[in-house]
């Protein structure tokens, strides 16, 4: 049995980060139960544009997911570079 080397470990770690990012990005679509407070309007300007609580949650989840995708990609890229 081959030992897990650093490049393989980094690649697996990158895949774990990418999988976690995918679940976070899809979470709002996979939720079956919706809360009534998600539809509350947090901010509204005089032109009628508004921000709902769910938009803020989705934005935070999107930023977190993107950050995890980037970190996962970097780990995978470093793992490939070390193996070469």
Jmol script that loads the backbone (N, CA, C; Angstrom):
load data "model"
ATOM      1  N   UNK A   1       0.850  -1.181   0.000  1.00  0.00           N
ATOM      2  CA  UNK A   1       0.000   0.000   0.000  1.00  0.00           C
ATOM      3  C   UNK A   1       0.892   1.239   0.000  1.00  0.00           C
ATOM      4  N   UNK A   2       0.587   2.134  -0.876  1.00  0.00           N
ATOM      5  CA  UNK A   2       1.381   3.359  -1.008  1.00  0.00           C
ATOM      6  C   UNK A   2       0.999   4.366   0.071  1.00  0.00           C
ATOM      7  N   UNK A   3       2.009   5.015   0.624  1.00  0.00           N
ATOM      8  CA  UNK A   3       1.743   6.052   1.614  1.00  0.00           C
ATOM      9  C   UNK A   3       1.140   7.274   0.932  1.00  0.00           C
ATOM     10  N   UNK A   4       0.343   8.001   1.671  1.00  0.00           N
ATOM     11  CA  UNK A   4      -0.218   9.240   1.129  1.00  0.00           C
ATOM     12  C   UNK A   4       0.868  10.301   1.183  1.00  0.00           C
ATOM     13  N   UNK A   5       1.251  10.759   0.021  1.00  0.00           N
ATOM     14  CA  UNK A   5       2.300  11.770  -0.064  1.00  0.00           C
ATOM     15  C   UNK A   5       1.703  13.158   0.035  1.00  0.00           C
ATOM     16  N   UNK A   6       2.562  14.146   0.144  1.00  0.00           N
ATOM     17  CA  UNK A   6       2.106  15.536   0.277  1.00  0.00           C
ATOM     18  C   UNK A   6       1.301  15.986  -0.947  1.00  0.00           C
ATOM     19  N   UNK A   7       1.742  15.700  -2.192  1.00  0.00           N
ATOM     20  CA  UNK A   7       0.924  16.132  -3.333  1.00  0.00           C
ATOM     21  C   UNK A   7      -0.471  15.508  -3.347  1.00  0.00           C
ATOM     22  N   UNK A   8      -0.548  14.218  -2.999  1.00  0.00           N
ATOM     23  CA  UNK A   8      -1.860  13.558  -2.970  1.00  0.00           C
ATOM     24  C   UNK A   8      -2.715  14.156  -1.858  1.00  0.00           C
ATOM     25  N   UNK A   9      -2.113  14.403  -0.702  1.00  0.00           N
ATOM     26  CA  UNK A   9      -2.847  15.003   0.414  1.00  0.00           C
ATOM     27  C   UNK A   9      -3.386  16.383   0.035  1.00  0.00           C
ATOM     28  N   UNK A  10      -2.558  17.210  -0.619  1.00  0.00           N
ATOM     29  CA  UNK A  10      -3.002  18.546  -1.019  1.00  0.00           C
ATOM     30  C   UNK A  10      -4.124  18.472  -2.053  1.00  0.00           C
ATOM     31  N   UNK A  11      -4.041  17.531  -2.973  1.00  0.00           N
ATOM     32  CA  UNK A  11      -5.095  17.368  -3.970  1.00  0.00           C
ATOM     33  C   UNK A  11      -6.399  16.936  -3.310  1.00  0.00           C
ATOM     34  N   UNK A  12      -6.314  15.982  -2.381  1.00  0.00           N
ATOM     35  CA  UNK A  12      -7.515  15.552  -1.669  1.00  0.00           C
ATOM     36  C   UNK A  12      -8.099  16.668  -0.809  1.00  0.00           C
ATOM     37  N   UNK A  13      -7.229  17.457  -0.196  1.00  0.00           N
ATOM     38  CA  UNK A  13      -7.690  18.592   0.604  1.00  0.00           C
ATOM     39  C   UNK A  13      -8.392  19.618  -0.287  1.00  0.00           C
ATOM     40  N   UNK A  14      -7.834  19.853  -1.467  1.00  0.00           N
ATOM     41  CA  UNK A  14      -8.474  20.769  -2.418  1.00  0.00           C
ATOM     42  C   UNK A  14      -9.831  20.269  -2.861  1.00  0.00           C
ATOM     43  N   UNK A  15      -9.946  18.961  -3.101  1.00  0.00           N
ATOM     44  CA  UNK A  15     -11.243  18.386  -3.481  1.00  0.00           C
ATOM     45  C   UNK A  15     -12.255  18.510  -2.349  1.00  0.00           C
ATOM     46  N   UNK A  16     -11.798  18.354  -1.117  1.00  0.00           N
ATOM     47  CA  UNK A  16     -12.682  18.523   0.037  1.00  0.00           C
ATOM     48  C   UNK A  16     -13.197  19.962   0.127  1.00  0.00           C
ATOM     49  N   UNK A  17     -12.305  20.935  -0.088  1.00  0.00           N
ATOM     50  CA  UNK A  17     -12.730  22.340  -0.075  1.00  0.00           C
ATOM     51  C   UNK A  17     -13.731  22.610  -1.200  1.00  0.00           C
ATOM     52  N   UNK A  18     -13.496  22.071  -2.393  1.00  0.00           N
ATOM     53  CA  UNK A  18     -14.409  22.289  -3.516  1.00  0.00           C
ATOM     54  C   UNK A  18     -15.768  21.647  -3.275  1.00  0.00           C
ATOM     55  N   UNK A  19     -15.783  20.463  -2.660  1.00  0.00           N
ATOM     56  CA  UNK A  19     -17.048  19.809  -2.351  1.00  0.00           C
ATOM     57  C   UNK A  19     -17.831  20.612  -1.315  1.00  0.00           C
ATOM     58  N   UNK A  20     -17.138  21.105  -0.300  1.00  0.00           N
ATOM     59  CA  UNK A  20     -17.791  21.937   0.715  1.00  0.00           C
ATOM     60  C   UNK A  20     -18.343  23.213   0.086  1.00  0.00           C
ATOM     61  N   UNK A  21     -17.581  23.816  -0.809  1.00  0.00           N
ATOM     62  CA  UNK A  21     -18.032  25.034  -1.487  1.00  0.00           C
ATOM     63  C   UNK A  21     -19.287  24.750  -2.311  1.00  0.00           C
ATOM     64  N   UNK A  22     -19.341  23.605  -2.968  1.00  0.00           N
ATOM     65  CA  UNK A  22     -20.515  23.258  -3.774  1.00  0.00           C
ATOM     66  C   UNK A  22     -21.760  23.121  -2.910  1.00  0.00           C
ATOM     67  N   UNK A  23     -21.616  22.489  -1.761  1.00  0.00           N
ATOM     68  CA  UNK A  23     -22.764  22.322  -0.861  1.00  0.00           C
ATOM     69  C   UNK A  23     -23.233  23.680  -0.338  1.00  0.00           C
ATOM     70  N   UNK A  24     -22.290  24.550   0.013  1.00  0.00           N
ATOM     71  CA  UNK A  24     -22.658  25.881   0.511  1.00  0.00           C
ATOM     72  C   UNK A  24     -23.363  26.695  -0.577  1.00  0.00           C
ATOM     73  N   UNK A  25     -22.851  26.621  -1.800  1.00  0.00           N
ATOM     74  CA  UNK A  25     -23.459  27.396  -2.890  1.00  0.00           C
ATOM     75  C   UNK A  25     -24.861  26.888  -3.225  1.00  0.00           C
ATOM     76  N   UNK A  26     -25.098  25.586  -3.084  1.00  0.00           N
ATOM     77  CA  UNK A  26     -26.400  25.012  -3.422  1.00  0.00           C
ATOM     78  C   UNK A  26     -27.370  24.965  -2.248  1.00  0.00           C
ATOM     79  N   UNK A  27     -26.930  25.337  -1.070  1.00  0.00           N
ATOM     80  CA  UNK A  27     -27.748  25.205   0.131  1.00  0.00           C
ATOM     81  C   UNK A  27     -29.099  25.916   0.010  1.00  0.00           C
ATOM     82  N   UNK A  28     -29.101  27.112  -0.523  1.00  0.00           N
ATOM     83  CA  UNK A  28     -30.366  27.852  -0.600  1.00  0.00           C
ATOM     84  C   UNK A  28     -31.353  27.190  -1.555  1.00  0.00           C
ATOM     85  N   UNK A  29     -30.856  26.434  -2.530  1.00  0.00           N
ATOM     86  CA  UNK A  29     -31.749  25.738  -3.460  1.00  0.00           C
ATOM     87  C   UNK A  29     -32.203  24.384  -2.925  1.00  0.00           C
ATOM     88  N   UNK A  30     -31.428  23.800  -2.030  1.00  0.00           N
ATOM     89  CA  UNK A  30     -31.748  22.487  -1.482  1.00  0.00           C
ATOM     90  C   UNK A  30     -32.646  22.551  -0.256  1.00  0.00           C
ATOM     91  N   UNK A  31     -32.764  23.729   0.350  1.00  0.00           N
ATOM     92  CA  UNK A  31     -33.610  23.874   1.539  1.00  0.00           C
ATOM     93  C   UNK A  31     -35.067  23.674   1.171  1.00  0.00           C
ATOM     94  N   UNK A  32     -35.727  22.783   1.872  1.00  0.00           N
ATOM     95  CA  UNK A  32     -37.146  22.540   1.619  1.00  0.00           C
ATOM     96  C   UNK A  32     -37.991  23.494   2.455  1.00  0.00           C
ATOM     97  N   UNK A  33     -37.614  23.675   3.702  1.00  0.00           N
ATOM     98  CA  UNK A  33     -38.371  24.535   4.612  1.00  0.00           C
ATOM     99  C   UNK A  33     -37.847  25.965   4.490  1.00  0.00           C
ATOM    100  N   UNK A  34     -38.734  26.864   4.205  1.00  0.00           N
ATOM    101  CA  UNK A  34     -38.381  28.279   4.108  1.00  0.00           C
ATOM    102  C   UNK A  34     -38.945  29.001   5.334  1.00  0.00           C
ATOM    103  N   UNK A  35     -38.191  29.941   5.837  1.00  0.00           N
ATOM    104  CA  UNK A  35     -38.640  30.725   6.987  1.00  0.00           C
ATOM    105  C   UNK A  35     -39.342  31.981   6.505  1.00  0.00           C
ATOM    106  N   UNK A  36     -40.363  32.377   7.234  1.00  0.00           N
ATOM    107  CA  UNK A  36     -41.101  33.580   6.886  1.00  0.00           C
ATOM    108  C   UNK A  36     -40.207  34.811   7.038  1.00  0.00           C
ATOM    109  N   UNK A  37     -39.309  34.799   8.020  1.00  0.00           N
ATOM    110  CA  UNK A  37     -38.477  35.977   8.257  1.00  0.00           C
ATOM    111  C   UNK A  37     -37.469  36.203   7.133  1.00  0.00           C
ATOM    112  N   UNK A  38     -37.255  35.210   6.241  1.00  0.00           N
ATOM    113  CA  UNK A  38     -36.365  35.408   5.100  1.00  0.00           C
ATOM    114  C   UNK A  38     -36.925  36.437   4.119  1.00  0.00           C
ATOM    115  N   UNK A  39     -38.240  36.612   4.116  1.00  0.00           N
ATOM    116  CA  UNK A  39     -38.871  37.550   3.188  1.00  0.00           C
ATOM    117  C   UNK A  39     -38.960  38.969   3.737  1.00  0.00           C
ATOM    118  N   UNK A  40     -38.495  39.176   4.958  1.00  0.00           N
ATOM    119  CA  UNK A  40     -38.540  40.521   5.520  1.00  0.00           C
ATOM    120  C   UNK A  40     -37.631  41.459   4.727  1.00  0.00           C
ATOM    121  N   UNK A  41     -38.114  42.654   4.525  1.00  0.00           N
ATOM    122  CA  UNK A  41     -37.331  43.669   3.827  1.00  0.00           C
ATOM    123  C   UNK A  41     -36.445  44.364   4.851  1.00  0.00           C
ATOM    124  N   UNK A  42     -35.148  44.325   4.597  1.00  0.00           N
ATOM    125  CA  UNK A  42     -34.187  44.897   5.519  1.00  0.00           C
ATOM    126  C   UNK A  42     -33.963  46.370   5.211  1.00  0.00           C
ATOM    127  N   UNK A  43     -33.868  46.690   3.915  1.00  0.00           N
ATOM    128  CA  UNK A  43     -33.550  48.060   3.514  1.00  0.00           C
ATOM    129  C   UNK A  43     -34.337  48.406   2.254  1.00  0.00           C
ATOM    130  N   UNK A  44     -34.867  49.636   2.210  1.00  0.00           N
ATOM    131  CA  UNK A  44     -35.588  50.088   1.022  1.00  0.00           C
ATOM    132  C   UNK A  44     -35.258  51.558   0.788  1.00  0.00           C
ATOM    133  N   UNK A  45     -34.970  51.897  -0.466  1.00  0.00           N
ATOM    134  CA  UNK A  45     -34.692  53.298  -0.764  1.00  0.00           C
ATOM    135  C   UNK A  45     -35.939  53.969  -1.346  1.00  0.00           C
ATOM    136  N   UNK A  46     -35.839  55.252  -1.633  1.00  0.00           N
ATOM    137  CA  UNK A  46     -37.027  56.008  -2.086  1.00  0.00           C
ATOM    138  C   UNK A  46     -37.473  55.626  -3.492  1.00  0.00           C
ATOM    139  N   UNK A  47     -36.609  54.934  -4.267  1.00  0.00           N
ATOM    140  CA  UNK A  47     -36.978  54.512  -5.617  1.00  0.00           C
ATOM    141  C   UNK A  47     -37.719  53.184  -5.628  1.00  0.00           C
ATOM    142  N   UNK A  48     -37.820  52.546  -4.482  1.00  0.00           N
ATOM    143  CA  UNK A  48     -38.535  51.278  -4.396  1.00  0.00           C
ATOM    144  C   UNK A  48     -37.631  50.063  -4.465  1.00  0.00           C
ATOM    145  N   UNK A  49     -36.336  50.252  -4.580  1.00  0.00           N
ATOM    146  CA  UNK A  49     -35.407  49.123  -4.556  1.00  0.00           C
ATOM    147  C   UNK A  49     -35.255  48.640  -3.121  1.00  0.00           C
ATOM    148  N   UNK A  50     -35.244  47.339  -2.947  1.00  0.00           N
ATOM    149  CA  UNK A  50     -35.183  46.811  -1.593  1.00  0.00           C
ATOM    150  C   UNK A  50     -34.236  45.614  -1.514  1.00  0.00           C
ATOM    151  N   UNK A  51     -33.836  45.316  -0.292  1.00  0.00           N
ATOM    152  CA  UNK A  51     -33.005  44.149  -0.009  1.00  0.00           C
ATOM    153  C   UNK A  51     -33.728  43.305   1.025  1.00  0.00           C
ATOM    154  N   UNK A  52     -33.907  42.023   0.691  1.00  0.00           N
ATOM    155  CA  UNK A  52     -34.541  41.104   1.627  1.00  0.00           C
ATOM    156  C   UNK A  52     -33.464  40.369   2.424  1.00  0.00           C
ATOM    157  N   UNK A  53     -33.880  39.836   3.544  1.00  0.00           N
ATOM    158  CA  UNK A  53     -32.953  39.119   4.413  1.00  0.00           C
ATOM    159  C   UNK A  53     -32.329  37.932   3.677  1.00  0.00           C
ATOM    160  N   UNK A  54     -33.118  37.269   2.805  1.00  0.00           N
ATOM    161  CA  UNK A  54     -32.588  36.104   2.097  1.00  0.00           C
ATOM    162  C   UNK A  54     -31.518  36.504   1.092  1.00  0.00           C
ATOM    163  N   UNK A  55     -31.596  37.729   0.547  1.00  0.00           N
ATOM    164  CA  UNK A  55     -30.566  38.184  -0.384  1.00  0.00           C
ATOM    165  C   UNK A  55     -29.229  38.342   0.325  1.00  0.00           C
ATOM    166  N   UNK A  56     -29.272  38.819   1.556  1.00  0.00           N
ATOM    167  CA  UNK A  56     -28.042  38.990   2.330  1.00  0.00           C
ATOM    168  C   UNK A  56     -27.426  37.624   2.642  1.00  0.00           C
ATOM    169  N   UNK A  57     -28.272  36.644   3.022  1.00  0.00           N
ATOM    170  CA  UNK A  57     -27.777  35.297   3.298  1.00  0.00           C
ATOM    171  C   UNK A  57     -27.157  34.679   2.043  1.00  0.00           C
ATOM    172  N   UNK A  58     -27.843  34.835   0.908  1.00  0.00           N
ATOM    173  CA  UNK A  58     -27.336  34.272  -0.342  1.00  0.00           C
ATOM    174  C   UNK A  58     -26.014  34.913  -0.745  1.00  0.00           C
ATOM    175  N   UNK A  59     -25.875  36.213  -0.505  1.00  0.00           N
ATOM    176  CA  UNK A  59     -24.627  36.895  -0.843  1.00  0.00           C
ATOM    177  C   UNK A  59     -23.481  36.381   0.024  1.00  0.00           C
ATOM    178  N   UNK A  60     -23.732  36.222   1.318  1.00  0.00           N
ATOM    179  CA  UNK A  60     -22.692  35.706   2.216  1.00  0.00           C
ATOM    180  C   UNK A  60     -22.313  34.275   1.837  1.00  0.00           C
ATOM    181  N   UNK A  61     -23.302  33.446   1.520  1.00  0.00           N
ATOM    182  CA  UNK A  61     -23.013  32.074   1.099  1.00  0.00           C
ATOM    183  C   UNK A  61     -22.235  32.052  -0.211  1.00  0.00           C
ATOM    184  N   UNK A  62     -22.557  32.952  -1.117  1.00  0.00           N
ATOM    185  CA  UNK A  62     -21.837  33.031  -2.386  1.00  0.00           C
ATOM    186  C   UNK A  62     -20.382  33.433  -2.198  1.00  0.00           C
ATOM    187  N   UNK A  63     -20.143  34.393  -1.333  1.00  0.00           N
ATOM    188  CA  UNK A  63     -18.766  34.831  -1.071  1.00  0.00           C
ATOM    189  C   UNK A  63     -17.974  33.718  -0.394  1.00  0.00           C
ATOM    190  N   UNK A  64     -18.584  33.050   0.587  1.00  0.00           N
ATOM    191  CA  UNK A  64     -17.915  31.945   1.270  1.00  0.00           C
ATOM    192  C   UNK A  64     -17.627  30.797   0.299  1.00  0.00           C
ATOM    193  N   UNK A  65     -18.593  30.468  -0.545  1.00  0.00           N
ATOM    194  CA  UNK A  65     -18.399  29.403  -1.528  1.00  0.00           C
ATOM    195  C   UNK A  65     -17.282  29.725  -2.502  1.00  0.00           C
ATOM    196  N   UNK A  66     -17.248  30.957  -2.985  1.00  0.00           N
ATOM    197  CA  UNK A  66     -16.188  31.360  -3.913  1.00  0.00           C
ATOM    198  C   UNK A  66     -14.821  31.274  -3.247  1.00  0.00           C
ATOM    199  N   UNK A  67     -14.739  31.717  -1.999  1.00  0.00           N
ATOM    200  CA  UNK A  67     -13.459  31.648  -1.280  1.00  0.00           C
ATOM    201  C   UNK A  67     -12.999  30.200  -1.124  1.00  0.00           C
ATOM    202  N   UNK A  68     -13.932  29.292  -0.813  1.00  0.00           N
ATOM    203  CA  UNK A  68     -13.558  27.887  -0.669  1.00  0.00           C
ATOM    204  C   UNK A  68     -13.157  27.272  -2.010  1.00  0.00           C
ATOM    205  N   UNK A  69     -13.818  27.680  -3.103  1.00  0.00           N
ATOM    206  CA  UNK A  69     -13.414  27.213  -4.431  1.00  0.00           C
ATOM    207  C   UNK A  69     -11.988  27.640  -4.747  1.00  0.00           C
ATOM    208  N   UNK A  70     -11.670  28.890  -4.460  1.00  0.00           N
ATOM    209  CA  UNK A  70     -10.321  29.405  -4.742  1.00  0.00           C
ATOM    210  C   UNK A  70      -9.276  28.674  -3.901  1.00  0.00           C
ATOM    211  N   UNK A  71      -9.562  28.477  -2.610  1.00  0.00           N
ATOM    212  CA  UNK A  71      -8.624  27.771  -1.742  1.00  0.00           C
ATOM    213  C   UNK A  71      -8.433  26.330  -2.223  1.00  0.00           C
ATOM    214  N   UNK A  72      -9.536  25.670  -2.587  1.00  0.00           N
ATOM    215  CA  UNK A  72      -9.438  24.307  -3.096  1.00  0.00           C
ATOM    216  C   UNK A  72      -8.624  24.233  -4.372  1.00  0.00           C
ATOM    217  N   UNK A  73      -8.839  25.179  -5.275  1.00  0.00           N
ATOM    218  CA  UNK A  73      -8.080  25.208  -6.520  1.00  0.00           C
ATOM    219  C   UNK A  73      -6.590  25.413  -6.239  1.00  0.00           C
ATOM    220  N   UNK A  74      -6.276  26.300  -5.317  1.00  0.00           N
ATOM    221  CA  UNK A  74      -4.869  26.563  -4.984  1.00  0.00           C
ATOM    222  C   UNK A  74      -4.208  25.308  -4.408  1.00  0.00           C
ATOM    223  N   UNK A  75      -4.903  24.605  -3.502  1.00  0.00           N
ATOM    224  CA  UNK A  75      -4.341  23.367  -2.939  1.00  0.00           C
ATOM    225  C   UNK A  75      -4.105  22.325  -4.036  1.00  0.00           C
ATOM    226  N   UNK A  76      -5.063  22.175  -4.942  1.00  0.00           N
ATOM    227  CA  UNK A  76      -4.901  21.208  -6.025  1.00  0.00           C
ATOM    228  C   UNK A  76      -3.753  21.610  -6.940  1.00  0.00           C
ATOM    229  N   UNK A  77      -3.645  22.876  -7.245  1.00  0.00           N
ATOM    230  CA  UNK A  77      -2.601  23.373  -8.133  1.00  0.00           C
ATOM    231  C   UNK A  77      -1.223  23.157  -7.505  1.00  0.00           C
ATOM    232  N   UNK A  78      -1.094  23.445  -6.209  1.00  0.00           N
ATOM    233  CA  UNK A  78       0.190  23.237  -5.518  1.00  0.00           C
ATOM    234  C   UNK A  78       0.521  21.747  -5.488  1.00  0.00           C
ATOM    235  N   UNK A  79      -0.486  20.903  -5.259  1.00  0.00           N
ATOM    236  CA  UNK A  79      -0.258  19.466  -5.250  1.00  0.00           C
ATOM    237  C   UNK A  79       0.251  18.954  -6.581  1.00  0.00           C
ATOM    238  N   UNK A  80      -0.278  19.507  -7.675  1.00  0.00           N
ATOM    239  CA  UNK A  80       0.184  19.102  -9.006  1.00  0.00           C
ATOM    240  C   UNK A  80       1.587  19.620  -9.260  1.00  0.00           C
ATOM    241  N   UNK A  81       1.869  20.851  -8.867  1.00  0.00           N
ATOM    242  CA  UNK A  81       3.206  21.413  -9.074  1.00  0.00           C
ATOM    243  C   UNK A  81       4.275  20.647  -8.294  1.00  0.00           C
ATOM    244  N   UNK A  82       3.951  20.219  -7.078  1.00  0.00           N
ATOM    245  CA  UNK A  82       4.915  19.477  -6.278  1.00  0.00           C
ATOM    246  C   UNK A  82       5.177  18.102  -6.920  1.00  0.00           C
ATOM    247  N   UNK A  83       4.128  17.501  -7.471  1.00  0.00           N
ATOM    248  CA  UNK A  83       4.284  16.177  -8.069  1.00  0.00           C
ATOM    249  C   UNK A  83       5.148  16.213  -9.319  1.00  0.00           C
ATOM    250  N   UNK A  84       5.119  17.345 -10.021  1.00  0.00           N
ATOM    251  CA  UNK A  84       5.939  17.459 -11.227  1.00  0.00           C
ATOM    252  C   UNK A  84       7.361  17.590 -10.810  1.00  0.00           C
TER     253      UNK A  84
END
end "model"
wireframe off; spacefill off
backbone 0.3
color backbone group
